[in-house]
Amino acid sequence: MKFKFNSKYNTISGYVIGTFVICLLIIVMIFKFSILQVYLNKIITVTAPIIWGIVLAYLLNPILKFIERYVIKLTNRKKPHPVMARSISIFLTMALFFLIIYAIIASIIPEILTSLRNIFANLQVYFDNIQVYIDKKFSNIKNSNPELEEFIFSQMDRIEEFAMSMADSIKPKLNNIFSKDGVIANITGSALTLLIGLKDFLIGAIAAVYIMFSKEKFLAYAKKIVYAYSKKENSYKIINFASTANSKFISFLSGKALDSFIIGMICFIAMTVLKLPYAVLISVIVGITNMIPFFGPFIGAIPSGVLILLSHPNKTIVFVIMILVLQQIDGNIIGPKILGNQLGVNAFWILFSILIGGGFFGFAGMILAVPCFAVIYPIFRDAVNKRLVKKEMPISSDHYLPDMPVNKQYIPPEKKKNNK
């Protein structure tokens, strides 16, 4: 006897099983998150080279496309040579990438390490200078409010104690880096982790070459899977969503990277002209934190300002004015020229996404949270608008303000035209 399946019950069973699996995953994430985290870390560790390869291929793809455009003109004069053009373009892209890394390691990183060593070596002197500076500036208040003076200096002593203990723990690591034998001779703990990370990065670079060489085929495979496991109408939506997300991500990341590089260079030139200390270190901090939209400049300016205050208190106001001018130039001239208004998201939601992304994924989450939210937000907005249209209710948020009667009969524009 042949058993017949009922499609209706099969669908219901599928929904029940799917709901059960989702609930089980939520329970595991809440009550057994530490165990889940162990397995996730294991998966990430094993697949780290592939992850590196995908990330590098994605980030280097705009450079590859730019170089390939000119290489094709040179190689395809008589007849097309796609393999040769792609090979030359990938070679030039990877050469440029490693050249940039070498330039950073050879020039910027030694300056940063030297600055850090000087900071930790002179930390006690810096705190003494700041106490003398405060004592001079608040001499009048000190005489009339001795309690305030005592409070300020007690807090300074606490900060100094914390900073000195942190410096004592970090100084040996910096000394190992500056020693003749270097890190290689002290392959313990963090140094071993660094070597493993370097190995994953190099294997990832090789994987990135293969991915970039056959990127069209990989995209074709992805589309094939989408069409195979979803309805045709849903497939179009998924592919359009992926295309929009990719466009927003790559344009935001590349534009923001260029903007941050320009801001970092301007900061370095301005600090050199104004003879402010730690120009390289502070310019790198300002440039990197500038990758975080809207709030990045302030995140970078605060520790930099504290560093200037500790080392040269008299130059702190000059530095603050320079940072304010620099951020005005970036916000009103450089940023809009490079990025335009790509996000189209309210400032509150940008702050919300940065806090959530930073809380879960750290600095990388703060950078990627904003473009992620910029991609997800229009989908949610369109879904809400579609449901409102079905209910023949207004789409504009102005109709839902406290003074607007929402229950009042709403006539869609299409029906208004038909009535006329």
Stockholm file with secondary structure:
# STOCKHOLM 1.0

chainA/1-420         MKFKFNSKYNTISGYVIGTFVICLLIIVMIFKFSILQVYLNKIITVTAPIIWGIVLAYLLNPILKFIERYVIKLTNRKKPHPVMARSISIFLTMALFFLIIYAIIASIIPEILTSLRNIFANLQVYFDNIQVYIDKKFSNIKNSNPELEEFIFSQMDRIEEFAMSMADSIKPKLNNIFSKDGVIANITGSALTLLIGLKDFLIGAIAAVYIMFSKEKFLAYAKKIVYAYSKKENSYKIINFASTANSKFISFLSGKALDSFIIGMICFIAMTVLKLPYAVLISVIVGITNMIPFFGPFIGAIPSGVLILLSHPNKTIVFVIMILVLQQIDGNIIGPKILGNQLGVNAFWILFSILIGGGFFGFAGMILAVPCFAVIYPIFRDAVNKRLVKKEMPISSDHYLPDMPVNKQYIPPEKKKNNK
#=GR chainA/1-420 SS CCCCCCHHHHHHHHHHHHHHHHHHHHHHHHHSHHHHHHHHHHHHHHTHHHHHHHHHHHHHHHHHHHHHHHHHHHHTSSSCCHHHHHHHHHHHHHHHHHHHHHHIIIIIHHHHHHHHHHHHHTHHHHHHHHHHHHHHHTHHHHHHCHHHHHHHHHHHHHHHHHHHHHHHHHHHHHHHHHSSSTTGGGCSTHHHHHHHHHHHHHHHHHHHHHHHHTHHHHHHHHHHHHHHHSCHHHHHHHHHHHHHHHHHHHHHHHHHHHHHHHHHHHHHHHHHHTTCSCHHHHHHHHHHHTTSTTTHHHHHHHHHHHHHHHHCGGGHHHHHHHHHHHHHHIIIIIHHHHTCSCSCCCHHHHHHHHHHHHHHHHHHHHHHHHHHHHHHHHHHHHHHHHHHHHTTCCCSGGGGSTTSCTTSCCCCHHHHHHHC
#=GC SS_cons         CCCCCCHHHHHHHHHHHHHHHHHHHHHHHHHSHHHHHHHHHHHHHHTHHHHHHHHHHHHHHHHHHHHHHHHHHHHTSSSCCHHHHHHHHHHHHHHHHHHHHHHIIIIIHHHHHHHHHHHHHTHHHHHHHHHHHHHHHTHHHHHHCHHHHHHHHHHHHHHHHHHHHHHHHHHHHHHHHHSSSTTGGGCSTHHHHHHHHHHHHHHHHHHHHHHHHTHHHHHHHHHHHHHHHSCHHHHHHHHHHHHHHHHHHHHHHHHHHHHHHHHHHHHHHHHHHTTCSCHHHHHHHHHHHTTSTTTHHHHHHHHHHHHHHHHCGGGHHHHHHHHHHHHHHIIIIIHHHHTCSCSCCCHHHHHHHHHHHHHHHHHHHHHHHHHHHHHHHHHHHHHHHHHHHHTTCCCSGGGGSTTSCTTSCCCCHHHHHHHC
//
